[in-house]
Amino acid sequence: LITDAHLMLGRKHDVIRLWNAGSMNVQYTRAGSSGRVQLVNFAARGFGHPVSLWVAQPYRAAALHTLDAAGPRSLEPLPKSGGVEVYLPSFPLYGSIEFGA
């Protein structure tokens, strides 16, 4: 039923989109001018293809936190279709992207 609702409403109402992320689950939360996207990679290994993420907000900054890195990695948010798109480096299990103004 949820899939049917999404098909009827169309993509223009999407808040977030992922490309080449077949084995991932995603959760997006927003508070004021910032947002967070949490990703779980169920394959538990690096990506086979480049993964990109689009969020329907014009954020200017993005940082990726992963379990295998000592600190955050800066990502470049690229303006696209009223929001921003970021290209994700490969990570094995969990990633969290912090977006801000």
C-alpha positions as CSV (number, residue, x, y, z in Angstrom):
1,L,0.0,0.0,0.0
2,I,2.8,2.5,0.8
3,T,4.4,1.7,-2.6
4,D,1.1,2.3,-4.3
5,A,0.7,5.7,-2.5
6,H,4.2,6.8,-3.6
7,L,3.4,5.8,-7.2
8,M,0.2,7.8,-7.1
9,L,1.8,10.9,-5.6
10,G,4.8,10.9,-7.9
11,R,8.4,11.8,-7.2
12,K,7.8,15.6,-7.0
13,H,6.9,15.2,-3.4
14,D,10.0,13.2,-2.4
15,V,12.0,14.5,0.5
16,I,15.0,12.3,0.0
17,R,16.2,10.1,-2.9
18,L,19.1,7.5,-3.1
19,W,20.7,6.2,-6.3
20,N,22.5,2.8,-6.4
21,A,21.8,2.0,-2.8
22,G,19.9,-1.3,-3.2
23,S,21.1,-2.8,0.1
24,M,20.6,0.3,2.3
25,N,18.0,1.6,4.6
26,V,17.7,5.4,5.2
27,Q,16.2,7.7,7.8
28,Y,16.0,11.5,7.4
29,T,15.3,13.9,10.2
30,R,15.2,17.7,10.1
31,A,15.3,20.3,12.8
32,G,15.3,24.0,11.9
33,S,18.0,24.7,9.4
34,S,19.9,21.4,9.8
35,G,19.2,17.8,8.9
36,R,20.6,14.3,9.4
37,V,20.5,11.3,7.2
38,Q,21.3,7.9,8.7
39,L,22.2,5.0,6.4
40,V,22.6,1.3,7.3
41,N,24.4,-0.7,4.6
42,F,23.0,-4.2,5.0
43,A,25.6,-5.6,2.6
44,A,28.2,-4.8,5.3
45,R,30.9,-4.1,2.6
46,G,31.8,-1.3,0.3
47,F,29.5,-0.2,-2.5
48,G,29.7,-1.9,-5.9
49,H,28.6,1.3,-7.7
50,P,28.8,5.0,-6.8
51,V,26.0,6.0,-4.4
52,S,24.4,9.5,-4.4
53,L,21.9,11.1,-2.1
54,W,19.5,13.9,-2.8
55,V,17.7,15.9,-0.1
56,A,14.9,18.4,-0.8
57,Q,16.6,21.2,1.2
58,P,19.2,23.8,0.0
59,Y,21.9,22.9,2.6
60,R,25.3,24.4,2.1
61,A,27.4,22.0,4.2
62,A,27.5,18.3,4.7
63,A,29.7,16.0,6.8
64,L,29.8,12.2,6.8
65,H,30.4,10.2,10.0
66,T,31.1,6.5,9.8
67,L,32.1,3.9,12.3
68,D,35.4,3.2,10.5
69,A,36.7,6.8,10.5
70,A,38.2,8.8,13.4
71,G,36.3,11.9,12.4
72,P,33.8,13.3,9.9
73,R,34.5,13.6,6.2
74,S,33.4,16.8,4.5
75,L,31.1,16.3,1.5
76,E,30.3,18.8,-1.2
77,P,26.5,19.5,-1.5
78,L,25.7,20.2,-5.1
79,P,22.6,22.2,-5.9
80,K,20.1,20.1,-7.8
81,S,16.3,20.3,-8.4
82,G,15.6,22.7,-5.5
83,G,17.7,20.6,-3.0
84,V,21.2,19.3,-2.8
85,E,22.9,16.1,-3.9
86,V,26.0,14.5,-2.3
87,Y,28.2,11.7,-3.6
88,L,28.9,9.1,-0.8
89,P,32.3,7.5,-0.3
90,S,32.0,3.8,0.4
91,F,31.5,2.7,4.0
92,P,31.0,-0.8,5.4
93,L,28.0,-0.6,7.7
94,Y,26.7,2.7,9.1
95,G,26.9,6.3,7.9
96,S,25.4,9.5,9.2
97,I,25.4,12.7,7.2
98,E,24.9,16.0,9.0
99,F,23.6,18.8,6.8
100,G,23.6,22.5,7.7
101,A,23.3,26.0,6.5
